[in-house]
Structure formats: C-alpha cells, structure tokens
Amino acid sequence: VRMGSWLNVLDPGFDWHLDESGLAGGVLALGDLPSLAFRLGDGGDAARLEADTSATPGQRAAWRGILEKAAVS
C-alpha cells in the first residue's frame, strides 16, 4: 500500500514500512546469497533484504526469482 512517500507491505505475519523520500537507489545482487539493498542519499544503507545463510539452495533460488521479477517491474 502506498501512502505518500511511504511503501507499506502488509502481509500476514510480515509488515514492512519504507519511506522512499530519502532513497537514492538500490543495489541488486543475484549471486549465492541474493540480496537487495536500498541506499540513502548520503551513501548509507536504508534497508537490506537478503537470503539467510541457512537457507536451502531451493529457498535461495526462490528468493533470487522474486528479486529478478521485482527488478523488471
């Protein structure tokens, strides 16, 4: 759900709120531990979403697929 500059993910068991007004971009890494990092204008990290190191290869592949789809949206 978008509310102004806020992106709010409100899924059962998972809530995430991100104020996009301070973001300068993102970095997508699709290697062994897939991740998505959002960067602030000053160069710092706003948020990082990454595969857990204990995730199975199948779980990592599923997460990589989600990130790939998000990158082309």
PQR file of N, CA, C, O and H, with PARSE charges and radii, in Angstrom:
ATOM      1  N   VAL A   1       0.848  -1.170   0.000 -0.4000 1.5000
ATOM      2  CA  VAL A   1       0.000   0.000   0.000 -0.0000 2.0000
ATOM      3  C   VAL A   1       0.893   1.231   0.000  0.5500 1.7000
ATOM      4  O   VAL A   1       1.794   1.342   0.832 -0.5500 1.4000
ATOM      5  N   ARG A   2       0.656   2.150  -0.915 -0.4000 1.5000
ATOM      6  CA  ARG A   2       1.402   3.415  -0.948 -0.0000 2.0000
ATOM      7  C   ARG A   2       0.624   4.495  -0.209  0.5500 1.7000
ATOM      8  O   ARG A   2      -0.584   4.648  -0.388 -0.5500 1.4000
ATOM      9  H   ARG A   2      -0.076   2.060  -1.590  0.4000 1.0000
ATOM     10  N   MET A   3       1.343   5.241   0.624 -0.4000 1.5000
ATOM     11  CA  MET A   3       0.778   6.400   1.315 -0.0000 2.0000
ATOM     12  C   MET A   3       1.807   7.512   1.229  0.5500 1.7000
ATOM     13  O   MET A   3       2.736   7.574   2.033 -0.5500 1.4000
ATOM     14  H   MET A   3       2.325   5.116   0.769  0.4000 1.0000
ATOM     15  N   GLY A   4       1.637   8.393   0.245 -0.4000 1.5000
ATOM     16  CA  GLY A   4       2.630   9.438   0.025 -0.0000 2.0000
ATOM     17  C   GLY A   4       3.950   8.809  -0.375  0.5500 1.7000
ATOM     18  O   GLY A   4       4.007   8.019  -1.318 -0.5500 1.4000
ATOM     19  H   GLY A   4       0.882   8.342  -0.409  0.4000 1.0000
ATOM     20  N   SER A   5       5.017   9.159   0.344 -0.4000 1.5000
ATOM     21  CA  SER A   5       6.341   8.613   0.026 -0.0000 2.0000
ATOM     22  C   SER A   5       6.600   7.261   0.696  0.5500 1.7000
ATOM     23  O   SER A   5       7.674   6.680   0.539 -0.5500 1.4000
ATOM     24  H   SER A   5       4.970   9.800   1.110  0.4000 1.0000
ATOM     25  N   TRP A   6       5.620   6.769   1.436 -0.4000 1.5000
ATOM     26  CA  TRP A   6       5.792   5.503   2.157 -0.0000 2.0000
ATOM     27  C   TRP A   6       5.278   4.325   1.339  0.5500 1.7000
ATOM     28  O   TRP A   6       4.200   4.377   0.746 -0.5500 1.4000
ATOM     29  H   TRP A   6       4.748   7.241   1.564  0.4000 1.0000
ATOM     30  N   LEU A   7       6.078   3.260   1.324 -0.4000 1.5000
ATOM     31  CA  LEU A   7       5.666   1.968   0.779 -0.0000 2.0000
ATOM     32  C   LEU A   7       5.442   1.059   1.978  0.5500 1.7000
ATOM     33  O   LEU A   7       6.348   0.841   2.783 -0.5500 1.4000
ATOM     34  H   LEU A   7       6.953   3.217   1.806  0.4000 1.0000
ATOM     35  N   ASN A   8       4.240   0.535   2.089 -0.4000 1.5000
ATOM     36  CA  ASN A   8       3.868  -0.297   3.231 -0.0000 2.0000
ATOM     37  C   ASN A   8       3.491  -1.686   2.740  0.5500 1.7000
ATOM     38  O   ASN A   8       2.518  -1.845   2.003 -0.5500 1.4000
ATOM     39  H   ASN A   8       3.504   0.712   1.435  0.4000 1.0000
ATOM     40  N   VAL A   9       4.249  -2.680   3.141 -0.4000 1.5000
ATOM     41  CA  VAL A   9       3.936  -4.067   2.837 -0.0000 2.0000
ATOM     42  C   VAL A   9       3.227  -4.621   4.066  0.5500 1.7000
ATOM     43  O   VAL A   9       3.793  -4.657   5.159 -0.5500 1.4000
ATOM     44  H   VAL A   9       5.039  -2.552   3.740  0.4000 1.0000
ATOM     45  N   LEU A  10       1.994  -5.048   3.877 -0.4000 1.5000
ATOM     46  CA  LEU A  10       1.175  -5.519   4.986 -0.0000 2.0000
ATOM     47  C   LEU A  10       0.669  -6.923   4.670  0.5500 1.7000
ATOM     48  O   LEU A  10      -0.505  -7.113   4.351 -0.5500 1.4000
ATOM     49  H   LEU A  10       1.535  -5.019   2.989  0.4000 1.0000
ATOM     50  N   ASP A  11       1.545  -7.882   4.758 -0.4000 1.5000
ATOM     51  CA  ASP A  11       1.208  -9.277   4.502 -0.0000 2.0000
ATOM     52  C   ASP A  11       0.994  -9.988   5.830  0.5500 1.7000
ATOM     53  O   ASP A  11       1.524  -9.549   6.850 -0.5500 1.4000
ATOM     54  H   ASP A  11       2.498  -7.728   5.018  0.4000 1.0000
ATOM     55  N   PRO A  12       0.235 -11.067   5.841 -0.5600 1.5000
ATOM     56  CA  PRO A  12       0.064 -11.827   7.088  0.2800 2.0000
ATOM     57  C   PRO A  12       1.421 -12.268   7.653  0.5500 1.7000
ATOM     58  O   PRO A  12       2.179 -12.968   6.981 -0.5500 1.4000
ATOM     59  N   GLY A  13       1.714 -11.863   8.865 -0.4000 1.5000
ATOM     60  CA  GLY A  13       2.965 -12.247   9.510 -0.0000 2.0000
ATOM     61  C   GLY A  13       4.163 -11.414   9.110  0.5500 1.7000
ATOM     62  O   GLY A  13       5.271 -11.679   9.576 -0.5500 1.4000
ATOM     63  H   GLY A  13       1.099 -11.294   9.410  0.4000 1.0000
ATOM     64  N   PHE A  14       3.978 -10.404   8.250 -0.4000 1.5000
ATOM     65  CA  PHE A  14       5.115  -9.593   7.800 -0.0000 2.0000
ATOM     66  C   PHE A  14       4.644  -8.181   7.487  0.5500 1.7000
ATOM     67  O   PHE A  14       3.841  -7.983   6.576 -0.5500 1.4000
ATOM     68  H   PHE A  14       3.078 -10.188   7.870  0.4000 1.0000
ATOM     69  N   ASP A  15       5.131  -7.208   8.228 -0.4000 1.5000
ATOM     70  CA  ASP A  15       4.868  -5.796   7.957 -0.0000 2.0000
ATOM     71  C   ASP A  15       6.195  -5.110   7.708  0.5500 1.7000
ATOM     72  O   ASP A  15       7.168  -5.331   8.428 -0.5500 1.4000
ATOM     73  H   ASP A  15       5.784  -7.370   8.968  0.4000 1.0000
ATOM     74  N   TRP A  16       6.226  -4.265   6.667 -0.4000 1.5000
ATOM     75  CA  TRP A  16       7.447  -3.532   6.339 -0.0000 2.0000
ATOM     76  C   TRP A  16       7.040  -2.158   5.854  0.5500 1.7000
ATOM     77  O   TRP A  16       6.162  -2.035   5.000 -0.5500 1.4000
ATOM     78  H   TRP A  16       5.435  -4.085   6.081  0.4000 1.0000
ATOM     79  N   HIS A  17       7.674  -1.112   6.393 -0.4000 1.5000
ATOM     80  CA  HIS A  17       7.349   0.267   6.048 -0.0000 2.0000
ATOM     81  C   HIS A  17       8.629   0.965   5.621  0.5500 1.7000
ATOM     82  O   HIS A  17       9.609   0.991   6.366 -0.5500 1.4000
ATOM     83  H   HIS A  17       8.388  -1.212   7.086  0.4000 1.0000
ATOM     84  N   LEU A  18       8.619   1.537   4.409 -0.4000 1.5000
ATOM     85  CA  LEU A  18       9.809   2.177   3.864 -0.0000 2.0000
ATOM     86  C   LEU A  18       9.454   3.560   3.345  0.5500 1.7000
ATOM     87  O   LEU A  18       8.614   3.694   2.455 -0.5500 1.4000
ATOM     88  H   LEU A  18       7.824   1.516   3.804  0.4000 1.0000
ATOM     89  N   ASP A  19      10.088   4.590   3.895 -0.4000 1.5000
ATOM     90  CA  ASP A  19       9.922   5.959   3.406 -0.0000 2.0000
ATOM     91  C   ASP A  19      10.896   6.143   2.245  0.5500 1.7000
ATOM     92  O   ASP A  19      12.106   6.231   2.453 -0.5500 1.4000
ATOM     93  H   ASP A  19      10.770   4.482   4.618  0.4000 1.0000
ATOM     94  N   GLU A  20      10.370   6.200   1.034 -0.4000 1.5000
ATOM     95  CA  GLU A  20      11.203   6.272  -0.158 -0.0000 2.0000
ATOM     96  C   GLU A  20      11.764   7.662  -0.447  0.5500 1.7000
ATOM     97  O   GLU A  20      12.580   7.820  -1.354 -0.5500 1.4000
ATOM     98  H   GLU A  20       9.387   6.128   0.865  0.4000 1.0000
ATOM     99  N   SER A  21      11.338   8.665   0.310 -0.4000 1.5000
ATOM    100  CA  SER A  21      11.759  10.036   0.010 -0.0000 2.0000
ATOM    101  C   SER A  21      13.267  10.243   0.158  0.5500 1.7000
ATOM    102  O   SER A  21      13.830  11.100  -0.524 -0.5500 1.4000
ATOM    103  H   SER A  21      10.675   8.537   1.047  0.4000 1.0000
ATOM    104  N   GLY A  22      13.928   9.490   1.020 -0.4000 1.5000
ATOM    105  CA  GLY A  22      15.365   9.656   1.229 -0.0000 2.0000
ATOM    106  C   GLY A  22      16.224   8.702   0.419  0.5500 1.7000
ATOM    107  O   GLY A  22      17.449   8.718   0.534 -0.5500 1.4000
ATOM    108  H   GLY A  22      13.470   8.795   1.574  0.4000 1.0000
ATOM    109  N   LEU A  23      15.588   7.868  -0.404 -0.4000 1.5000
ATOM    110  CA  LEU A  23      16.352   6.865  -1.145 -0.0000 2.0000
ATOM    111  C   LEU A  23      17.031   7.455  -2.374  0.5500 1.7000
ATOM    112  O   LEU A  23      16.482   8.319  -3.057 -0.5500 1.4000
ATOM    113  H   LEU A  23      14.592   7.856  -0.497  0.4000 1.0000
ATOM    114  N   ALA A  24      18.231   6.968  -2.633 -0.4000 1.5000
ATOM    115  CA  ALA A  24      18.975   7.399  -3.812 -0.0000 2.0000
ATOM    116  C   ALA A  24      19.097   6.277  -4.835  0.5500 1.7000
ATOM    117  O   ALA A  24      19.575   6.509  -5.945 -0.5500 1.4000
ATOM    118  H   ALA A  24      18.676   6.266  -2.077  0.4000 1.0000
ATOM    119  N   GLY A  25      18.675   5.075  -4.485 -0.4000 1.5000
ATOM    120  CA  GLY A  25      18.757   3.954  -5.413 -0.0000 2.0000
ATOM    121  C   GLY A  25      18.867   2.645  -4.673  0.5500 1.7000
ATOM    122  O   GLY A  25      18.664   2.561  -3.462 -0.5500 1.4000
ATOM    123  H   GLY A  25      18.287   4.887  -3.583  0.4000 1.0000
ATOM    124  N   GLY A  26      19.197   1.624  -5.445 -0.4000 1.5000
ATOM    125  CA  GLY A  26      19.311   0.303  -4.863 -0.0000 2.0000
ATOM    126  C   GLY A  26      20.370  -0.508  -5.573  0.5500 1.7000
ATOM    127  O   GLY A  26      20.810  -0.169  -6.671 -0.5500 1.4000
ATOM    128  H   GLY A  26      19.363   1.692  -6.429  0.4000 1.0000
ATOM    129  N   VAL A  27      20.769  -1.582  -4.925 -0.4000 1.5000
ATOM    130  CA  VAL A  27      21.759  -2.495  -5.487 -0.0000 2.0000
ATOM    131  C   VAL A  27      21.186  -3.898  -5.389  0.5500 1.7000
ATOM    132  O   VAL A  27      20.813  -4.357  -4.309 -0.5500 1.4000
ATOM    133  H   VAL A  27      20.411  -1.857  -4.032  0.4000 1.0000
ATOM    134  N   LEU A  28      21.122  -4.571  -6.524 -0.4000 1.5000
ATOM    135  CA  LEU A  28      20.616  -5.921  -6.597 -0.0000 2.0000
ATOM    136  C   LEU A  28      21.788  -6.872  -6.803  0.5500 1.7000
ATOM    137  O   LEU A  28      22.583  -6.688  -7.724 -0.5500 1.4000
ATOM    138  H   LEU A  28      21.425  -4.198  -7.401  0.4000 1.0000
ATOM    139  N   ALA A  29      21.899  -7.895  -5.944 -0.4000 1.5000
ATOM    140  CA  ALA A  29      22.953  -8.901  -6.066 -0.0000 2.0000
ATOM    141  C   ALA A  29      22.281 -10.267  -6.199  0.5500 1.7000
ATOM    142  O   ALA A  29      21.535 -10.681  -5.311 -0.5500 1.4000
ATOM    143  H   ALA A  29      21.253  -8.045  -5.195  0.4000 1.0000
ATOM    144  N   LEU A  30      22.541 -10.959  -7.292 -0.4000 1.5000
ATOM    145  CA  LEU A  30      21.867 -12.231  -7.544 -0.0000 2.0000
ATOM    146  C   LEU A  30      22.811 -13.421  -7.430  0.5500 1.7000
ATOM    147  O   LEU A  30      22.557 -14.467  -8.028 -0.5500 1.4000
ATOM    148  H   LEU A  30      23.147 -10.622  -8.013  0.4000 1.0000
ATOM    149  N   GLY A  31      23.884 -13.280  -6.681 -0.4000 1.5000
ATOM    150  CA  GLY A  31      24.856 -14.355  -6.505 -0.0000 2.0000
ATOM    151  C   GLY A  31      24.359 -15.444  -5.574  0.5500 1.7000
ATOM    152  O   GLY A  31      23.158 -15.701  -5.491 -0.5500 1.4000
ATOM    153  H   GLY A  31      24.090 -12.430  -6.195  0.4000 1.0000
ATOM    154  N   ASP A  32      25.295 -16.087  -4.868 -0.4000 1.5000
ATOM    155  CA  ASP A  32      24.969 -17.203  -3.989 -0.0000 2.0000
ATOM    156  C   ASP A  32      24.015 -16.803  -2.866  0.5500 1.7000
ATOM    157  O   ASP A  32      23.131 -17.581  -2.507 -0.5500 1.4000
ATOM    158  H   ASP A  32      26.271 -15.878  -4.935  0.4000 1.0000
ATOM    159  N   LEU A  33      24.178 -15.605  -2.308 -0.4000 1.5000
ATOM    160  CA  LEU A  33      23.260 -15.070  -1.298 -0.0000 2.0000
ATOM    161  C   LEU A  33      22.551 -13.855  -1.889  0.5500 1.7000
ATOM    162  O   LEU A  33      22.993 -12.726  -1.679 -0.5500 1.4000
ATOM    163  H   LEU A  33      24.896 -14.973  -2.600  0.4000 1.0000
ATOM    164  N   PRO A  34      21.457 -14.065  -2.626 -0.5600 1.5000
ATOM    165  CA  PRO A  34      20.772 -12.969  -3.297  0.2800 2.0000
ATOM    166  C   PRO A  34      20.323 -11.893  -2.306  0.5500 1.7000
ATOM    167  O   PRO A  34      19.875 -12.199  -1.201 -0.5500 1.4000
ATOM    168  N   SER A  35      20.452 -10.620  -2.723 -0.4000 1.5000
ATOM    169  CA  SER A  35      20.059  -9.535  -1.824 -0.0000 2.0000
ATOM    170  C   SER A  35      19.626  -8.308  -2.618  0.5500 1.7000
ATOM    171  O   SER A  35      19.933  -8.158  -3.800 -0.5500 1.4000
ATOM    172  H   SER A  35      20.816 -10.371  -3.621  0.4000 1.0000
ATOM    173  N   LEU A  36      18.909  -7.449  -1.928 -0.4000 1.5000
ATOM    174  CA  LEU A  36      18.510  -6.153  -2.446 -0.0000 2.0000
ATOM    175  C   LEU A  36      18.802  -5.139  -1.354  0.5500 1.7000
ATOM    176  O   LEU A  36      18.293  -5.260  -0.240 -0.5500 1.4000
ATOM    177  H   LEU A  36      18.660  -7.570  -0.967  0.4000 1.0000
ATOM    178  N   ALA A  37      19.616  -4.142  -1.664 -0.4000 1.5000
ATOM    179  CA  ALA A  37      19.949  -3.094  -0.694 -0.0000 2.0000
ATOM    180  C   ALA A  37      19.438  -1.766  -1.222  0.5500 1.7000
ATOM    181  O   ALA A  37      19.640  -1.442  -2.393 -0.5500 1.4000
ATOM    182  H   ALA A  37      20.030  -4.044  -2.569  0.4000 1.0000
ATOM    183  N   PHE A  38      18.785  -1.003  -0.375 -0.4000 1.5000
ATOM    184  CA  PHE A  38      18.347   0.349  -0.707 -0.0000 2.0000
ATOM    185  C   PHE A  38      19.342   1.326  -0.116  0.5500 1.7000
ATOM    186  O   PHE A  38      19.723   1.193   1.047 -0.5500 1.4000
ATOM    187  H   PHE A  38      18.621  -1.266   0.576  0.4000 1.0000
ATOM    188  N   ARG A  39      19.770   2.305  -0.898 -0.4000 1.5000
ATOM    189  CA  ARG A  39      20.775   3.273  -0.472 -0.0000 2.0000
ATOM    190  C   ARG A  39      20.138   4.641  -0.198  0.5500 1.7000
ATOM    191  O   ARG A  39      19.198   5.061  -0.872 -0.5500 1.4000
ATOM    192  H   ARG A  39      19.461   2.412  -1.843  0.4000 1.0000
ATOM    193  N   LEU A  40      20.682   5.311   0.809 -0.4000 1.5000
ATOM    194  CA  LEU A  40      20.287   6.677   1.139 -0.0000 2.0000
ATOM    195  C   LEU A  40      21.108   7.664   0.319  0.5500 1.7000
ATOM    196  O   LEU A  40      22.147   7.309  -0.238 -0.5500 1.4000
ATOM    197  H   LEU A  40      21.445   4.969   1.357  0.4000 1.0000
ATOM    198  N   GLY A  41      20.641   8.887   0.252 -0.4000 1.5000
ATOM    199  CA  GLY A  41      21.350   9.922  -0.490 -0.0000 2.0000
ATOM    200  C   GLY A  41      22.758  10.165   0.012  0.5500 1.7000
ATOM    201  O   GLY A  41      23.620  10.578  -0.764 -0.5500 1.4000
ATOM    202  H   GLY A  41      19.797   9.176   0.705  0.4000 1.0000
ATOM    203  N   ASP A  42      23.020   9.920   1.300 -0.4000 1.5000
ATOM    204  CA  ASP A  42      24.366  10.135   1.854 -0.0000 2.0000
ATOM    205  C   ASP A  42      25.277   8.931   1.664  0.5500 1.7000
ATOM    206  O   ASP A  42      26.421   8.936   2.120 -0.5500 1.4000
ATOM    207  H   ASP A  42      22.320   9.584   1.930  0.4000 1.0000
ATOM    208  N   GLY A  43      24.760   7.876   0.976 -0.4000 1.5000
ATOM    209  CA  GLY A  43      25.562   6.693   0.712 -0.0000 2.0000
ATOM    210  C   GLY A  43      25.357   5.560   1.684  0.5500 1.7000
ATOM    211  O   GLY A  43      25.865   4.461   1.462 -0.5500 1.4000
ATOM    212  H   GLY A  43      23.831   7.872   0.607  0.4000 1.0000
ATOM    213  N   GLY A  44      24.628   5.796   2.755 -0.4000 1.5000
ATOM    214  CA  GLY A  44      24.390   4.743   3.742 -0.0000 2.0000
ATOM    215  C   GLY A  44      23.290   3.791   3.297  0.5500 1.7000
ATOM    216  O   GLY A  44      22.591   4.045   2.316 -0.5500 1.4000
ATOM    217  H   GLY A  44      24.216   6.689   2.936  0.4000 1.0000
ATOM    218  N   ASP A  45      23.147   2.706   4.020 -0.4000 1.5000
ATOM    219  CA  ASP A  45      22.097   1.736   3.746 -0.0000 2.0000
ATOM    220  C   ASP A  45      20.803   2.148   4.430  0.5500 1.7000
ATOM    221  O   ASP A  45      20.797   2.522   5.603 -0.5500 1.4000
ATOM    222  H   ASP A  45      23.715   2.499   4.817  0.4000 1.0000
ATOM    223  N   ALA A  46      19.703   2.074   3.681 -0.4000 1.5000
ATOM    224  CA  ALA A  46      18.379   2.295   4.268 -0.0000 2.0000
ATOM    225  C   ALA A  46      17.783   0.964   4.695  0.5500 1.7000
ATOM    226  O   ALA A  46      17.145   0.867   5.743 -0.5500 1.4000
ATOM    227  H   ALA A  46      19.707   1.770   2.728  0.4000 1.0000
ATOM    228  N   ALA A  47      17.996  -0.065   3.876 -0.4000 1.5000
ATOM    229  CA  ALA A  47      17.473  -1.398   4.171 -0.0000 2.0000
ATOM    230  C   ALA A  47      18.204  -2.418   3.322  0.5500 1.7000
ATOM    231  O   ALA A  47      18.674  -2.111   2.227 -0.5500 1.4000
ATOM    232  H   ALA A  47      18.514   0.013   3.025  0.4000 1.0000
ATOM    233  N   ARG A  48      18.295  -3.623   3.832 -0.4000 1.5000
ATOM    234  CA  ARG A  48      18.900  -4.722   3.073 -0.0000 2.0000
ATOM    235  C   ARG A  48      18.028  -5.952   3.289  0.5500 1.7000
ATOM    236  O   ARG A  48      17.726  -6.331   4.420 -0.5500 1.4000
ATOM    237  H   ARG A  48      17.913  -3.873   4.722  0.4000 1.0000
ATOM    238  N   LEU A  49      17.636  -6.558   2.192 -0.4000 1.5000
ATOM    239  CA  LEU A  49      16.859  -7.795   2.218 -0.0000 2.0000
ATOM    240  C   LEU A  49      17.732  -8.855   1.582  0.5500 1.7000
ATOM    241  O   LEU A  49      18.103  -8.736   0.414 -0.5500 1.4000
ATOM    242  H   LEU A  49      17.881  -6.251   1.272  0.4000 1.0000
ATOM    243  N   GLU A  50      18.065  -9.892   2.336 -0.4000 1.5000
ATOM    244  CA  GLU A  50      18.977 -10.892   1.789 -0.0000 2.0000
ATOM    245  C   GLU A  50      18.588 -12.287   2.235  0.5500 1.7000
ATOM    246  O   GLU A  50      17.886 -12.464   3.231 -0.5500 1.4000
ATOM    247  H   GLU A  50      17.764  -9.989   3.284  0.4000 1.0000
ATOM    248  N   ALA A  51      19.061 -13.288   1.478 -0.4000 1.5000
ATOM    249  CA  ALA A  51      18.818 -14.677   1.836 -0.0000 2.0000
ATOM    250  C   ALA A  51      19.547 -14.994   3.127  0.5500 1.7000
ATOM    251  O   ALA A  51      20.652 -14.508   3.366 -0.5500 1.4000
ATOM    252  H   ALA A  51      19.632 -13.145   0.670  0.4000 1.0000
ATOM    253  N   ASP A  52      18.931 -15.795   3.940 -0.4000 1.5000
ATOM    254  CA  ASP A  52      19.549 -16.260   5.174 -0.0000 2.0000
ATOM    255  C   ASP A  52      20.661 -17.252   4.826  0.5500 1.7000
ATOM    256  O   ASP A  52      20.513 -18.055   3.905 -0.5500 1.4000
ATOM    257  H   ASP A  52      18.032 -16.190   3.746  0.4000 1.0000
ATOM    258  N   THR A  53      21.747 -17.197   5.546 -0.4000 1.5000
ATOM    259  CA  THR A  53      22.859 -18.103   5.256 -0.0000 2.0000
ATOM    260  C   THR A  53      22.485 -19.570   5.464  0.5500 1.7000
ATOM    261  O   THR A  53      23.152 -20.457   4.932 -0.5500 1.4000
ATOM    262  H   THR A  53      21.867 -16.544   6.294  0.4000 1.0000
ATOM    263  N   SER A  54      21.425 -19.835   6.232 -0.4000 1.5000
ATOM    264  CA  SER A  54      20.990 -21.217   6.444 -0.0000 2.0000
ATOM    265  C   SER A  54      19.929 -21.658   5.440  0.5500 1.7000
ATOM    266  O   SER A  54      19.442 -22.787   5.512 -0.5500 1.4000
ATOM    267  H   SER A  54      20.883 -19.114   6.664  0.4000 1.0000
ATOM    268  N   ALA A  55      19.568 -20.782   4.508 -0.4000 1.5000
ATOM    269  CA  ALA A  55      18.555 -21.125   3.502 -0.0000 2.0000
ATOM    270  C   ALA A  55      19.062 -22.253   2.603  0.5500 1.7000
ATOM    271  O   ALA A  55      20.251 -22.339   2.296 -0.5500 1.4000
ATOM    272  H   ALA A  55      19.963 -19.866   4.450  0.4000 1.0000
ATOM    273  N   THR A  56      18.146 -23.098   2.197 -0.4000 1.5000
ATOM    274  CA  THR A  56      18.496 -24.190   1.291 -0.0000 2.0000
ATOM    275  C   THR A  56      18.732 -23.629  -0.114  0.5500 1.7000
ATOM    276  O   THR A  56      18.300 -22.513  -0.404 -0.5500 1.4000
ATOM    277  H   THR A  56      17.180 -23.028   2.446  0.4000 1.0000
ATOM    278  N   PRO A  57      19.396 -24.367  -0.977 -0.5600 1.5000
ATOM    279  CA  PRO A  57      19.562 -23.908  -2.356  0.2800 2.0000
ATOM    280  C   PRO A  57      18.221 -23.596  -3.038  0.5500 1.7000
ATOM    281  O   PRO A  57      18.126 -22.646  -3.815 -0.5500 1.4000
ATOM    282  N   GLY A  58      17.194 -24.390  -2.746 -0.4000 1.5000
ATOM    283  CA  GLY A  58      15.870 -24.128  -3.315 -0.0000 2.0000
ATOM    284  C   GLY A  58      15.271 -22.825  -2.810  0.5500 1.7000
ATOM    285  O   GLY A  58      14.662 -22.080  -3.578 -0.5500 1.4000
ATOM    286  H   GLY A  58      17.272 -25.162  -2.115  0.4000 1.0000
ATOM    287  N   GLN A  59      15.442 -22.543  -1.513 -0.4000 1.5000
ATOM    288  CA  GLN A  59      14.945 -21.288  -0.940 -0.0000 2.0000
ATOM    289  C   GLN A  59      15.683 -20.091  -1.538  0.5500 1.7000
ATOM    290  O   GLN A  59      15.077 -19.060  -1.830 -0.5500 1.4000
ATOM    291  H   GLN A  59      15.937 -23.148  -0.889  0.4000 1.0000
ATOM    292  N   ARG A  60      16.989 -20.239  -1.715 -0.4000 1.5000
ATOM    293  CA  ARG A  60      17.772 -19.152  -2.314 -0.0000 2.0000
ATOM    294  C   ARG A  60      17.340 -18.910  -3.754  0.5500 1.7000
ATOM    295  O   ARG A  60      17.242 -17.765  -4.196 -0.5500 1.4000
ATOM    296  H   ARG A  60      17.481 -21.077  -1.477  0.4000 1.0000
ATOM    297  N   ALA A  61      17.081 -19.998  -4.486 -0.4000 1.5000
ATOM    298  CA  ALA A  61      16.631 -19.862  -5.874 -0.0000 2.0000
ATOM    299  C   ALA A  61      15.271 -19.162  -5.936  0.5500 1.7000
ATOM    300  O   ALA A  61      15.037 -18.335  -6.817 -0.5500 1.4000
ATOM    301  H   ALA A  61      17.160 -20.928  -4.127  0.4000 1.0000
ATOM    302  N   ALA A  62      14.377 -19.493  -5.002 -0.4000 1.5000
ATOM    303  CA  ALA A  62      13.070 -18.846  -4.955 -0.0000 2.0000
ATOM    304  C   ALA A  62      13.216 -17.353  -4.667  0.5500 1.7000
ATOM    305  O   ALA A  62      12.551 -16.536  -5.305 -0.5500 1.4000
ATOM    306  H   ALA A  62      14.567 -20.165  -4.286  0.4000 1.0000
ATOM    307  N   TRP A  63      14.070 -16.990  -3.722 -0.4000 1.5000
ATOM    308  CA  TRP A  63      14.311 -15.584  -3.377 -0.0000 2.0000
ATOM    309  C   TRP A  63      14.937 -14.851  -4.565  0.5500 1.7000
ATOM    310  O   TRP A  63      14.566 -13.715  -4.857 -0.5500 1.4000
ATOM    311  H   TRP A  63      14.609 -17.654  -3.204  0.4000 1.0000
ATOM    312  N   ARG A  64      15.880 -15.495  -5.247 -0.4000 1.5000
ATOM    313  CA  ARG A  64      16.512 -14.916  -6.434 -0.0000 2.0000
ATOM    314  C   ARG A  64      15.443 -14.630  -7.500  0.5500 1.7000
ATOM    315  O   ARG A  64      15.475 -13.586  -8.151 -0.5500 1.4000
ATOM    316  H   ARG A  64      16.182 -16.418  -5.010  0.4000 1.0000
ATOM    317  N   GLY A  65      14.506 -15.557  -7.673 -0.4000 1.5000
ATOM    318  CA  GLY A  65      13.424 -15.367  -8.637 -0.0000 2.0000
ATOM    319  C   GLY A  65      12.545 -14.185  -8.285  0.5500 1.7000
ATOM    320  O   GLY A  65      12.143 -13.424  -9.165 -0.5500 1.4000
ATOM    321  H   GLY A  65      14.480 -16.406  -7.144  0.4000 1.0000
ATOM    322  N   ILE A  66      12.243 -14.024  -7.002 -0.4000 1.5000
ATOM    323  CA  ILE A  66      11.441 -12.872  -6.560 -0.0000 2.0000
ATOM    324  C   ILE A  66      12.182 -11.581  -6.867  0.5500 1.7000
ATOM    325  O   ILE A  66      11.582 -10.638  -7.384 -0.5500 1.4000
ATOM    326  H   ILE A  66      12.571 -14.643  -6.287  0.4000 1.0000
ATOM    327  N   LEU A  67      13.464 -11.518  -6.562 -0.4000 1.5000
ATOM    328  CA  LEU A  67      14.249 -10.308  -6.816 -0.0000 2.0000
ATOM    329  C   LEU A  67      14.350 -10.020  -8.312  0.5500 1.7000
ATOM    330  O   LEU A  67      14.270  -8.863  -8.723 -0.5500 1.4000
ATOM    331  H   LEU A  67      13.951 -12.284  -6.142  0.4000 1.0000
ATOM    332  N   GLU A  68      14.524 -11.061  -9.131 -0.4000 1.5000
ATOM    333  CA  GLU A  68      14.591 -10.852 -10.577 -0.0000 2.0000
ATOM    334  C   GLU A  68      13.293 -10.276 -11.112  0.5500 1.7000
ATOM    335  O   GLU A  68      13.317  -9.373 -11.948 -0.5500 1.4000
ATOM    336  H   GLU A  68      14.589 -12.001  -8.797  0.4000 1.0000
ATOM    337  N   LYS A  69      12.156 -10.785 -10.641 -0.4000 1.5000
ATOM    338  CA  LYS A  69      10.854 -10.259 -11.073 -0.0000 2.0000
ATOM    339  C   LYS A  69      10.673  -8.821 -10.622  0.5500 1.7000
ATOM    340  O   LYS A  69      10.156  -7.997 -11.377 -0.5500 1.4000
ATOM    341  H   LYS A  69      12.136 -11.519  -9.962  0.4000 1.0000
ATOM    342  N   ALA A  70      11.088  -8.510  -9.411 -0.4000 1.5000
ATOM    343  CA  ALA A  70      10.962  -7.143  -8.895 -0.0000 2.0000
ATOM    344  C   ALA A  70      11.826  -6.171  -9.683  0.5500 1.7000
ATOM    345  O   ALA A  70      11.454  -5.011  -9.862 -0.5500 1.4000
ATOM    346  H   ALA A  70      11.508  -9.179  -8.798  0.4000 1.0000
ATOM    347  N   ALA A  71      12.973  -6.635 -10.153 -0.4000 1.5000
ATOM    348  CA  ALA A  71      13.902  -5.764 -10.876 -0.0000 2.0000
ATOM    349  C   ALA A  71      13.346  -5.333 -12.226  0.5500 1.7000
ATOM    350  O   ALA A  71      13.702  -4.264 -12.721 -0.5500 1.4000
ATOM    351  H   ALA A  71      13.275  -7.577 -10.007  0.4000 1.0000
ATOM    352  N   VAL A  72      12.486  -6.140 -12.829 -0.4000 1.5000
ATOM    353  CA  VAL A  72      11.937  -5.792 -14.130 -0.0000 2.0000
ATOM    354  C   VAL A  72      10.557  -5.158 -14.038  0.5500 1.7000
ATOM    355  O   VAL A  72       9.986  -4.788 -15.063 -0.5500 1.4000
ATOM    356  H   VAL A  72      12.197  -7.009 -12.427  0.4000 1.0000
ATOM    357  N   SER A  73      10.010  -5.024 -12.838 -0.4000 1.5000
ATOM    358  CA  SER A  73       8.685  -4.419 -12.655 -0.0000 2.0000
ATOM    359  C   SER A  73       8.749  -2.917 -12.790  0.5500 1.7000
ATOM    360  O   SER A  73       7.727  -2.242 -12.666 -0.5500 1.4000
ATOM    361  H   SER A  73      10.474  -5.324 -12.005  0.4000 1.0000
TER
END
